Each structure stands twice: as C-alpha cells, then as structure tokens.
Amino acid sequence: MAGKNRKAMRPGGALPVNDDLRRRIAADLLQGADRDALVQRLAASGIALALVRAEVERAEKSPYFAAAAQHAERMAARLGKRDWLLANQARLAPLTEVPRRDGLDAESFFRDHYRAHRPVLLGGLIEHWPARRKWSLDYLEAAHGQVPVRVQWDRESDADYERNADAHGTVKPFAAFLARLRAAPSNDVYMTANNHAHNRQALAALWHDVGDIPGYLSDEPGRDGFLWIGPKGTITPWHHDLTNNLLLQVSGTKRVRLAASHEIARMRNGRHCFSEWGGEKLEAGPARDDRPAVLCVDILPGDMLFIPVGWWHHVEALDVTIGMSFTNFAADNDFYSHYQSYGAL
C-alpha cells in the first residue's frame, strides 16, 4: 500500500497499525508513559511485538517528535511555575470559613470581597423585596400556574446532566413543574439560569416583586437576575463561573461547598468550567493529598452568597427552594470575553 497512512495488518485481519495508532503512541510518550510498559500494552492488544517496538522507535527518532517533546517539557515547566505561584497564594490568603456580614455597605463589599476575590455571606439586604413576603409555591401556582415555562427535565436519566443541560430543557405548564416540586425530593427537575431567555418573558410579572440592592448592582438592561426554582435534592455539580455571581435565597435553604480558584489543579478541571469530581460533595476541610481545601456555607432565606469569578462551587438544595442569581454588579464583571478554554484541558 502507498500513501501517508500506510497500514500494516496484524495476523488474522485484526485492526491495522496506522497513523491513528501512531498518534496514540506519540501522545502516550509525550505524557510520560513508560516506554517498556507501552510496548507490552500494545503487544498485548495483538500487535506483533517487533512491530510495536519498531513503531515506538520510529516515534522517538522523529525530529517532529523531538520538537514536540521539547515543547512539552517547556509547558510542564510553565505549569510548575503556575502551580508554585498558586500554592503561594493559598498560603498567603487562607480562608477557613465564609464570613457573614449583615447589612454590609456596598463600598465595603467591593473593597473587601469583590476586588479581593473572597466570598462572603450577606444578610439583611433584600428583606424589603415583595418577593420575600409573596413568593411561595401556592402563590406561584395561583398567579402563574398556566404559564408555559422552560425547565430542566429528566436530569436523573443522565449522569452528565449539567454539561448536557441544553438537552434537558423543555417547556411545561408552571403548575406541572410545581407539582413535581411538591411530590418528593428529586434532582430530576429544576428551573435554572439556563432557562432564563424564555422565563424572563413568560414570568415577567414576577420581576415586579424583585427589589434593588443599593450600590451592589447596576441597572444594565437584560442582566437583571436569573430564577432558580427546584425541589429538595437538586444538585449543581462542581464547576466555576466566568463572572462574579451573587446567589440569593427568597425561600428555602441551599448548601454550597466552595473551593478557591487557586485550587484548579486539585479540582481536576477536565473541560471548560467543569470538574472531574462531578457531583461528589468533597466535605469541608483543609487540603490534603490531591483533595482541595473546601469551605461549606448554608444560604438561608433572605441571605445572599457572593461567589468570586473562578471559585469552584457545588450547590445542594436542602428544601424546596426559590432563589435568584445576579451578575450585573456595579463594577467590571467582564471576565468572559477573553476566555478561550472551552474544550478539553
């Protein structure tokens, strides 16, 4: 056979040795795989031992591979430097708990938390909202039960429901969704920020019950809050956001576990903003071995949690919950325009 993708067949007409296999060999070697172990593993798959050794030697002698290996070493050194700097940051700015600040003025919030990149639990800032008095499942059903809303549905059928959120979006009568909330604890249905584009119009009347947070938020059109409504038991797995976020509870309680942005290596960031820890809670405590330092805080009705951009979080509803999140701070919050790491990392 001629051509750049020349194939060598294994005995019995099994899979060929071709450029796909050669790329795998090169990738394994560049990632530090033991040469002899790699040869034995490929030989065990049915490829002749002599042929495997020849392909590995061919890779090692290639000037292209040598250049790639040199680049990989340089990147490893850069990552090592990054990890050293992040470890220093962790030592210099440790947090053992999320502080609570009731009635915190906006100037102190931006100085001590927003610009300092440190979370805070805020209380006493939304008690004047009509939503705090009015929003309940009974009120939502009576006022808006027949409105078609967009929600996440059938999430428990998919272990990777968060990454596949678009596939689980569906439109249901608000009353049908609320009935699922009343039925039993579940992670199967949830109204989230992913459903905002539809629900902002469908439930426009609800925004009349949302007040201001003086000095904290801007009046930027279209960025005025996302609804989060779900049953007890809903879980948002470990991830980080591309903006600073303010997560608040109108009713019900959510438990949030947090890991600092400098814990990126221990958080096993595999793709985009998602963690390979998945839905695991990672109990609160200091860092150890390959596990990150984790903080835990409950957001009670009327509370707001500030989550800094890049901070990892895992959210669990301890009750039926009605809440909102905001990103339209009265300060620069554009950390996404220059973000490019959407694929595998």
C-alpha positions in Angstrom: 0.0 0.0 0.0 1.2 3.5 -0.7 0.3 6.8 0.9 1.0 8.7 4.1 -1.5 6.5 6.0 0.2 3.2 5.1 -1.4 0.3 7.1 0.3 -2.8 8.5 -2.2 -5.6 9.2 -2.0 -7.8 12.3 -2.4 -11.5 11.9 -6.0 -12.6 11.4 -7.1 -9.4 9.7 -7.3 -7.5 13.1 -7.1 -3.7 13.3 -4.2 -2.2 11.4 -1.2 -0.2 12.6 -1.9 3.2 11.0 -1.5 6.9 11.7 -4.2 6.8 14.4 -2.2 4.3 16.4 1.0 6.3 15.8 -0.7 9.4 17.2 -1.7 7.4 20.3 1.9 6.2 20.7 3.3 9.7 20.4 0.7 11.1 22.8 1.4 8.4 25.4 5.2 9.1 25.2 4.7 12.8 25.4 2.6 12.3 28.5 5.4 10.4 30.2 4.3 6.8 29.7 6.9 4.2 30.5 8.4 3.0 27.2 8.6 -0.7 28.0 5.1 -0.7 29.6 3.7 1.0 26.5 5.3 -1.6 24.2 4.0 -4.5 26.3 0.5 -3.0 26.5 0.3 -2.6 22.7 1.7 -6.1 22.1 -0.9 -7.5 24.5 -3.6 -6.0 22.2 -2.5 -8.3 19.4 0.1 -6.3 17.5 3.4 -8.2 16.9 6.0 -7.3 19.5 8.6 -6.5 16.9 6.2 -4.2 15.0 5.3 -2.3 18.2 9.0 -1.8 19.1 9.7 -0.5 15.5 6.8 2.0 15.8 7.9 3.3 19.2 11.5 3.7 18.0 10.2 5.4 14.9 8.4 7.9 17.0 11.4 8.5 19.3 13.7 9.1 16.4 11.4 11.6 14.6 12.6 15.2 14.7 9.0 16.2 14.8 8.5 14.2 18.0 11.7 15.6 19.5 10.4 19.1 18.9 7.1 18.2 20.4 8.8 16.6 23.5 10.9 19.8 23.9 7.7 21.9 23.8 6.0 19.5 26.3 8.9 19.9 28.7 8.7 23.7 28.4 4.9 23.6 29.1 5.5 21.4 32.1 7.9 23.9 33.5 5.5 26.7 32.9 2.7 24.8 34.6 5.1 24.0 37.5 5.7 27.7 37.9 2.0 28.4 37.8 1.3 25.8 40.5 4.1 27.3 42.7 2.5 30.8 42.4 -1.0 29.4 43.2 0.3 27.5 46.2 1.9 30.7 47.5 -1.4 32.5 47.1 -3.2 29.7 49.0 -0.7 30.1 51.9 -0.9 33.9 52.0 -4.6 34.2 51.8 -6.2 31.2 53.6 -9.9 31.1 54.5 -11.2 28.6 57.0 -14.8 29.7 56.7 -17.0 32.0 54.6 -17.6 35.2 56.7 -21.1 36.5 57.3 -21.7 40.3 57.0 -25.2 41.6 57.8 -26.1 44.9 56.2 -22.7 45.3 54.6 -22.5 48.6 52.7 -21.6 48.5 49.0 -18.2 50.3 49.4 -17.0 47.7 51.9 -18.3 44.8 49.8 -16.4 45.9 46.7 -13.2 46.7 48.7 -13.1 43.7 51.0 -14.6 41.0 48.8 -15.3 41.8 45.2 -11.9 43.2 44.4 -10.2 41.0 47.0 -11.6 37.9 45.3 -13.0 36.5 48.5 -16.5 35.0 49.1 -18.9 36.4 51.7 -22.4 35.6 53.0 -24.6 38.7 53.1 -27.7 39.2 55.2 -30.4 41.8 55.7 -30.2 43.3 52.2 -33.4 42.0 50.5 -36.0 42.0 53.3 -37.7 44.9 51.6 -38.4 42.9 48.5 -42.1 42.0 47.9 -40.9 38.6 46.8 -39.8 37.8 50.4 -43.4 38.1 51.5 -45.2 36.8 48.5 -43.2 34.0 46.7 -44.4 30.6 47.7 -45.4 27.5 45.6 -49.1 28.3 46.3 -48.7 31.9 45.2 -46.7 31.0 42.0 -49.3 28.4 41.1 -52.3 30.7 41.7 -50.8 33.6 39.8 -48.9 31.9 37.0 -49.9 28.2 37.0 -51.0 28.1 33.4 -48.0 30.0 32.1 -45.7 27.8 29.9 -42.2 27.9 31.5 -38.9 26.4 30.4 -37.3 24.0 32.9 -34.7 21.2 33.1 -36.4 17.9 33.0 -35.5 14.2 33.2 -32.0 15.0 34.6 -31.7 11.8 36.6 -31.5 9.8 33.4 -28.2 11.4 32.5 -25.1 11.2 34.7 -23.7 14.2 32.9 -26.9 16.3 33.1 -25.1 19.6 33.9 -22.8 19.5 30.8 -25.8 18.4 28.7 -28.2 21.0 30.2 -29.5 22.1 26.8 -30.7 18.6 26.0 -32.8 18.5 29.1 -34.6 21.8 28.5 -38.3 21.5 27.9 -41.5 23.7 28.2 -44.1 22.7 30.7 -47.1 24.5 32.4 -45.8 26.1 35.5 -48.3 24.2 37.6 -47.0 20.8 36.3 -43.5 21.8 37.2 -44.6 23.0 40.7 -46.4 19.7 41.2 -43.0 17.9 40.8 -41.5 20.1 43.5 -44.3 19.2 45.9 -44.1 15.5 45.2 -40.8 14.3 46.7 -37.1 15.2 46.9 -35.5 14.9 43.5 -32.7 16.0 41.2 -34.8 15.3 38.1 -36.4 18.8 37.5 -35.0 22.3 38.1 -35.6 25.8 36.8 -32.1 27.3 36.3 -30.3 30.2 34.7 -30.1 28.1 31.5 -33.8 28.6 31.1 -33.7 32.4 31.6 -34.3 33.6 28.0 -37.8 32.0 27.9 -38.8 32.6 31.5 -37.8 36.3 31.7 -40.7 37.0 29.3 -43.1 34.2 30.5 -42.8 35.2 34.1 -42.2 39.0 33.6 -44.8 39.8 36.3 -42.6 38.2 39.0 -39.9 40.8 38.4 -42.2 43.4 39.9 -41.6 41.7 43.2 -37.8 42.0 42.9 -36.4 45.0 44.6 -33.0 46.7 44.4 -29.7 46.0 46.3 -28.5 49.6 46.6 -24.9 50.1 45.4 -24.3 46.5 44.6 -26.0 46.0 41.2 -26.2 48.2 38.1 -29.3 48.8 36.0 -27.8 47.2 32.9 -30.8 46.1 30.8 -31.2 42.3 30.3 -28.9 41.3 33.1 -31.4 41.7 35.9 -31.5 38.3 37.6 -31.9 34.6 36.9 -34.6 32.4 38.5 -33.6 29.2 40.3 -36.6 27.1 41.5 -36.4 23.4 42.4 -37.3 20.6 44.8 -35.3 19.5 47.7 -32.4 17.4 46.5 -31.4 19.4 43.4 -27.6 19.4 42.9 -25.5 21.6 40.7 -22.1 19.7 40.4 -18.7 21.2 40.9 -17.9 23.9 38.4 -16.7 27.5 38.2 -18.3 30.5 36.5 -16.9 33.1 34.1 -18.3 36.0 36.1 -18.6 37.1 39.7 -22.0 35.9 41.0 -24.5 36.8 43.7 -26.6 33.8 44.6 -29.6 34.6 46.9 -32.5 32.7 48.5 -36.0 34.0 48.6 -37.2 30.8 50.3 -35.6 27.5 51.2 -32.0 26.7 52.1 -29.1 25.8 49.8 -25.8 24.3 51.0 -22.8 25.5 49.0 -19.4 24.0 49.0 -16.6 26.2 47.8 -13.0 25.8 46.6 -10.8 28.7 45.8 -9.8 29.5 42.2 -6.2 28.6 43.1 -7.3 25.0 43.7 -7.6 24.4 40.0 -5.1 21.5 40.0 -6.8 19.6 42.8 -10.2 20.4 41.3 -9.4 18.2 38.3 -10.6 20.7 35.7 -11.1 18.4 32.7 -13.1 20.5 30.3 -14.3 24.2 30.2 -15.5 25.1 33.6 -16.4 21.6 34.8 -14.6 19.5 37.4 -14.0 15.7 37.1 -15.1 15.5 40.8 -18.6 15.7 39.3 -21.4 15.6 41.9 -19.2 14.5 44.7 -19.6 16.8 47.7 -16.0 16.9 48.8 -16.6 17.6 52.5 -15.4 20.8 54.1 -11.8 20.8 55.4 -8.2 21.7 54.6 -6.4 20.5 51.5 -4.8 17.0 51.7 -3.0 15.0 49.1 -5.0 15.5 45.9 -8.1 16.9 47.5 -8.7 20.6 47.6 -9.4 22.8 50.6 -13.2 23.1 50.8 -15.5 25.6 52.6 -19.2 25.0 53.3 -21.9 27.5 53.9 -25.7 27.4 54.0 -27.7 30.2 52.3 -30.8 30.7 54.4 -34.0 32.6 53.2 -33.0 36.3 52.8 -29.3 35.5 52.5 -27.0 36.1 49.6 -23.7 34.4 48.8 -21.1 36.2 46.8 -19.1 33.7 44.7 -16.0 35.2 43.1 -15.2 34.5 39.4 -13.3 31.3 39.0 -14.2 29.9 42.5 -15.4 26.3 42.3 -18.8 25.5 43.9 -21.2 22.6 44.4 -24.8 23.5 45.3 -27.4 21.3 47.0 -31.0 22.2 47.9 -31.8 21.3 51.4 -35.5 22.3 50.9 -37.8 23.3 48.1 -36.0 26.4 47.0 -36.9 29.7 45.2 -33.9 31.9 44.5 -32.2 34.2 42.1 -28.7 35.0 40.9 -27.2 38.2 39.6 -24.1 39.1 37.6 -24.9 42.8 36.8 -22.6 44.3 39.5 -21.9 48.0 39.7 -18.3 47.1 38.7 -16.5 45.5 35.9 -17.6 41.9 35.6 -16.5 41.0 32.1 -14.2 38.1 32.6 -15.6 36.0 29.8 -14.9 38.0 26.6 -11.2 36.8 26.6 -12.0 33.3 27.9 -11.0 30.7 25.3 -10.7 27.3 27.2 -14.0 25.7 26.3 -12.6 22.4 25.2 -10.6 19.7 26.9 -7.8 20.9 29.2 
